[in-house]
Structure formats: C-alpha cells, structure tokens
Amino acid sequence: MRWWDIRAVLALEKELFPQDAWSKGMFWSELTHSRGQGATRRYVVAEDAGGRLVGYAGLAAAGDQGDVQTIAVAEDHWGSGVGARLLTDLLEHASAFDCAEVLLEVRVDNVRAQKLYHRFGFEPIGFRRGYYQPGNVDALVMRLGKL
Ligand SMILES: CC(C)(COP(=O)(O)OP(=O)(O)OC[C@H]1O[C@@H](n2cnc3c(N)ncnc32)[C@H](O)[C@@H]1OP(=O)(O)O)[C@@H](O)C(=O)NCCC(=O)NCCS
C-alpha cells in the first residue's frame, strides 16, 4: 500500500467497517512506518485484473510480536481467496520481521473472519470485553505461535 492507494482504501474501509472506520490520518501514519530501514509495518493491497483495489491488510511488528492491524476484502470478491492471499503476505512479512508470534483481535460475531484465521492456525486465547465501540462488542483475541 502506498499513499496513492489511500483514497480507494478509505472507500472500502467505510463500506466494510461503517461503525469504526479508520481515518485517512491513521493510514498515513501506518504507512510512515512501512518503508526503509527500521520499518515496523507491512501494508499490502490486492487489485483485480482491471487494477481496481479490492482488498488490503496491515501488520505491525513490535519486538518479537506481530499484530494483524486490519484485513478487508470488497464484498463482491469474498470467498475467492483474496483474504487468504493477503494474510499469507502478512505472515511472510511477520517472519521477515523476526516475529515469534502473531496476534489479532476479531469481533466475536465475525464468524467469516474467524474461520479464515482458524484455517491459518490461529487459536483463540481470550477476550477483550467491550473492545469495539460503539456497541460494546467483545473482541476474540487469536494467536498464531508457529510462523
Ligand atoms: C474476512 C474477510 C477478509 C475474508 O476475505 P475473503 O477474501 O472472503 O477470504 P477467502 O476467500 O480467502 O476465504 C473465505 C472463504 O472462501 C473460501 N475460498 C477461498 N478460496 C477460494 C476459492 N478459490 N474458491 C472458492 N472458495 C474459496 C475459503 O475456503 C473460505 O471459506 P470458509 O470461510 O468457509 O473456510 C472478508 O470477508 C472481509 O473483508 N470481511 C469484512 C471485513 C472484516 O471483517 N475484516 C476482518 C476484521 S478482523
């Protein structure tokens, strides 16, 4: 993901996370840490054959821990493996960042995403109560130990 992708990313972000969409500034800030020596972030986009941005994902590394910050695919592309490809890319970069484990939070009611993570070997390790606002929805915390 580069700065020129942010406009298309924000459009998808608002569609897919209407209640807690990230702002332009948040993506800019993440991208600031994604390049050059000492980079701690990996942000990637997926495009269809016509060059339309249909997905994006981001990982932050801190010490030996990676965190999946975001992953999203345009609804008309769900179920065709884009999410899996984005996650594969993040996990490859987690290894390159020397992460020993990768964690993520997912809404307890987001079964589709949980299934994707489960297929990749993520296991539930706990809950964060009321993590998602508004709505006070709990987050399931999942962890992948073997990269
Ligand atoms: C969660 C999300 C990223 C998954 O993306 P996706 O592109 O649909 O993921 P995939 O296509 O890789 O996998 C989804 C399903 O498609 C199936 N699939 C994968 N490749 C396939 C292919 N080539 N042909 C047919 N089916 C396929 C998978 O088996 C999987 O099915 P399962 O969940 O029953 O196991 C997407 O639904 C999304 O953006 N949701 C809204 C935002 C969101 O919730 N993000 C996560 C926040 S924690």
The ligand as an SDF file (V2000), in Angstrom:
LIG
                    3D

 48 50  0  0  0  0  0  0  0  0999 V2000
  -12.8700  -11.6460    6.4930 C   0  0  0  0  0  0  0  0  0  0  0  0
  -12.5110  -11.3630    5.0460 C   0  0  0  0  0  0  0  0  0  0  0  0
  -11.2280  -10.5330    4.9950 C   0  0  0  0  0  0  0  0  0  0  0  0
  -12.2620  -12.7020    4.3290 C   0  0  0  0  0  0  0  0  0  0  0  0
  -11.8540  -12.4310    2.9950 O   0  0  0  0  0  0  0  0  0  0  0  0
  -12.1400  -13.4400    1.7930 P   0  0  0  0  0  0  0  0  0  0  0  0
  -11.4470  -12.9150    0.6100 O   0  0  0  0  0  0  0  0  0  0  0  0
  -13.5940  -13.7220    1.6900 O   0  0  0  0  0  0  0  0  0  0  0  0
  -11.3700  -14.7490    2.3300 O   0  0  0  0  0  0  0  0  0  0  0  0
  -11.1020  -16.0670    1.4990 P   0  0  0  0  0  0  0  0  0  0  0  0
  -11.7950  -16.0430    0.1870 O   0  0  0  0  0  0  0  0  0  0  0  0
   -9.6350  -16.2850    1.4790 O   0  0  0  0  0  0  0  0  0  0  0  0
  -11.7410  -17.1610    2.4260 O   0  0  0  0  0  0  0  0  0  0  0  0
  -13.1280  -17.1190    2.7190 C   0  0  0  0  0  0  0  0  0  0  0  0
  -13.8110  -18.3880    2.2620 C   0  0  0  0  0  0  0  0  0  0  0  0
  -13.6880  -18.5710    0.8760 O   0  0  0  0  0  0  0  0  0  0  0  0
  -13.2170  -19.8930    0.5920 C   0  0  0  0  0  0  0  0  0  0  0  0
  -12.3100  -19.8360   -0.5550 N   0  0  0  0  0  0  0  0  0  0  0  0
  -11.0350  -19.4210   -0.5330 C   0  0  0  0  0  0  0  0  0  0  0  0
  -10.5040  -19.5140   -1.7730 N   0  0  0  0  0  0  0  0  0  0  0  0
  -11.4830  -19.9800   -2.5650 C   0  0  0  0  0  0  0  0  0  0  0  0
  -11.5600  -20.2650   -3.9310 C   0  0  0  0  0  0  0  0  0  0  0  0
  -10.5210  -20.0830   -4.7620 N   0  0  0  0  0  0  0  0  0  0  0  0
  -12.7330  -20.6970   -4.4160 N   0  0  0  0  0  0  0  0  0  0  0  0
  -13.7850  -20.8770   -3.6090 C   0  0  0  0  0  0  0  0  0  0  0  0
  -13.7820  -20.6090   -2.2820 N   0  0  0  0  0  0  0  0  0  0  0  0
  -12.6390  -20.1670   -1.7770 C   0  0  0  0  0  0  0  0  0  0  0  0
  -12.4650  -20.2900    1.7960 C   0  0  0  0  0  0  0  0  0  0  0  0
  -12.4410  -21.7090    1.9640 O   0  0  0  0  0  0  0  0  0  0  0  0
  -13.2250  -19.6250    2.8650 C   0  0  0  0  0  0  0  0  0  0  0  0
  -14.2980  -20.4260    3.2450 O   0  0  0  0  0  0  0  0  0  0  0  0
  -14.5130  -20.7850    4.7640 P   0  0  0  0  0  0  0  0  0  0  0  0
  -14.5250  -19.4490    5.4910 O   0  0  0  0  0  0  0  0  0  0  0  0
  -15.8290  -21.4650    4.7560 O   0  0  0  0  0  0  0  0  0  0  0  0
  -13.3560  -21.6410    5.1590 O   0  0  0  0  0  0  0  0  0  0  0  0
  -13.6560  -10.6340    4.3020 C   0  0  0  0  0  0  0  0  0  0  0  0
  -14.8300  -11.3730    4.4680 O   0  0  0  0  0  0  0  0  0  0  0  0
  -13.8980   -9.1950    4.7840 C   0  0  0  0  0  0  0  0  0  0  0  0
  -13.2670   -8.2720    4.3140 O   0  0  0  0  0  0  0  0  0  0  0  0
  -14.8490   -9.0060    5.7220 N   0  0  0  0  0  0  0  0  0  0  0  0
  -15.2110   -7.6590    6.1850 C   0  0  0  0  0  0  0  0  0  0  0  0
  -14.0840   -7.0240    6.9460 C   0  0  0  0  0  0  0  0  0  0  0  0
  -13.6450   -7.8900    8.1020 C   0  0  0  0  0  0  0  0  0  0  0  0
  -14.4600   -8.4360    8.8100 O   0  0  0  0  0  0  0  0  0  0  0  0
  -12.3190   -7.9920    8.3030 N   0  0  0  0  0  0  0  0  0  0  0  0
  -11.7330   -8.7580    9.3890 C   0  0  0  0  0  0  0  0  0  0  0  0
  -11.6800   -7.8980   10.6150 C   0  0  0  0  0  0  0  0  0  0  0  0
  -10.9330   -8.8000   11.9770 S   0  0  0  0  0  0  0  0  0  0  0  0
  1  2  1  0
  2  3  1  0
  2  4  1  0
  2 36  1  0
  4  5  1  0
  5  6  1  0
  6  7  2  0
  6  8  1  0
  6  9  1  0
  9 10  1  0
 10 11  2  0
 10 12  1  0
 10 13  1  0
 13 14  1  0
 14 15  1  0
 15 16  1  0
 15 30  1  0
 16 17  1  0
 17 18  1  0
 17 28  1  0
 18 19  1  0
 18 27  1  0
 19 20  2  0
 20 21  1  0
 21 22  1  0
 21 27  2  0
 22 23  1  0
 22 24  2  0
 24 25  1  0
 25 26  2  0
 26 27  1  0
 28 29  1  0
 28 30  1  0
 30 31  1  0
 31 32  1  0
 32 33  2  0
 32 34  1  0
 32 35  1  0
 36 37  1  0
 36 38  1  0
 38 39  2  0
 38 40  1  0
 40 41  1  0
 41 42  1  0
 42 43  1  0
 43 44  2  0
 43 45  1  0
 45 46  1  0
 46 47  1  0
 47 48  1  0
M  END
$$$$
